[in-house]
Amino acid sequence: MSTRKILIFLAEATVIGLAVAFVVMFFFRPNTLERRPVVEFKESAAPANPTPAPRGTAQDMSGPVSYARAVELAAPSVVNIFTAKVVTQRSHPLFNDPAFRRFFGDNLPAPGKRQENSLGSGVIVSSQGYILTNNHVVEGADEIKVGLHDGRSVGATIVGTDPETDLAVLKVAIDNLPSITISQSDAPRVGDVALAIGNPFGVGQTVTMGIVSATGRSELGINTFENFIQTDAAINPGNSGGALVNAYGQLIGINTAIFSRSGGSEGIGFAIPVSIAKNVMEQIVERGHTVRGWLGIEAQDLTPELAESFGAKNVSGVVVAGVLPNSPASKGGLKSGDIITQVNDQNVTTAKDLVNTIAKITPGTETRLRGLRNGKEITFTARVGERPQPQAQKQPE
C-alpha cells in the first residue's frame, strides 16, 4: 500500500473516531458540554413550578427559620379570659369595739363591697366550645368573659374545676370554634422548642419562645399533684391558662406558674403536661369532677432517723403517720407507725410517690400493700376508695 493511501486511511479513521466519540458524549453524558462555575456551591434544589408545602407539615414549619406557621395554627385557639367578682371588705376592728358601738350606736358604716377584676388565658380544646384554663384564673369568679381571637367577646360558664391540679374547664355557647391540635407525643423532650401563647399583663395575645428546660418537676408546693414541664419561654402574669405548644403548633401543656423573685419572668416557668390536662378535662366533662383513688392515711417520708427508730435501717418507704376512721386504710388493717414500701409491687419512696400511685388506681380496686410493722414484713389488702373533693375556699366576709 502506498504512503498516500495509508495517510488517507488514517485521516478517515480519525474523523470517524471523533464523530463516534461526539455522539457517545452527547447522548450519554450531556452535561459534559456545559460550562461549570469556578466555585461550586451547595444549593437547595428548587422545582420548576414550586408548590407550597402542606399546612402543618414539618417542611412547612422550618423551625430554624421561623415559627410563624406554628403560631398561625395555634394562636386562634388561645383566648383571653376576664373575670370579675364582688368582694366584701372587712370592717375596721374598731367598729366591733363595744365602747365604740355604744358611743356611735347603730350609725356605723356598713361593710363596703368592691369588684375585683383579673385576667388570664385559656385554650379552646374542642370545637364544641370547651376551654381549658387554670383553676386559679376563674376561682371565685361571679362573671367570666372570654375574648376570642377574632375580636368577639362571649360569656362562659364553668363546667368543672380540679384545684388539686389547678385546672378548670369552661364552656361557651358557640359552635365551630378553632380548636387546637393536641400533641400525640407521650412527653416533650428536654431541648425541644416551646412557644408560650397568652395574654401577659393584659397587653394582648403574645408569643414567647424558649425550650423545654426539664420535665417531671414536682414537690414545688404549687399543686397537690405535680408533674410539670419546665420552660424558659417567658411566662408572666396573664399567661396563666394559656398554651405551651411545640414547633408544629401542637399543644403540649397549659401554662400555670412562674418562679420569680421580682414578679416577672426569670426564665423558669411551669406548665401542666397535656396528657394530664386532657385526662382531667375528660373526667370533668363526663362526670363533673375528677375521680382519683384514696386510702385515707396521713403519710410522711421515711428519713434515716425515723428508719432507725422503727428498726428499719436501709429500708426505703413511707411512714403511716395517721389513719382516718372507717377509711379504706383502716378497713384494710393499716395502723399508725406502719411502713409502706410497695403498692401492687411498685416501690414507693416518698409520701408524694404514695399519693400519686394511689390516685391513679380506680376506686373500688383491691390493692396490695407491702411494708413493715415492728420491723417485720407484712402485707395488707385494701379496697381503694374515691378521693374526697377539695372544699372551695370561702371568701372573707
Secondary structure, DSSP 8 states (H G I E B T S, - for coil): --HHHHHHHHHHHHHHHHHHHHHHHHHH-GGGGS---SS--------SS-----TTSTTTS-TTT--HHHHHHHGGGEEEEEEEEEEE----GGGG-HHHHHHHTT------EEEEEEEEEEEE--TTSEEEE-HHHHTT-SEEEEE-TTS-EEE-EEEEEETTTTEEEEE-S-SS-----B--SSS--TT-EEEEEE-GGGS--EEEEEEEEEEEE--SSS-SS--EEEE-S---TT-TT-EEE-TTS-EEEEEEEE--SSSS--S-EEEEEHHHHHHHHHHHHHHSS---EE--EEEEE--HHHHHHTT-TT---EEEEEE-TTSHHHHTT--TT-EEEEETTEE--SHHHHHHHHHTS-TT-EEEEEEEETTEEEEEEEE-EE-----------
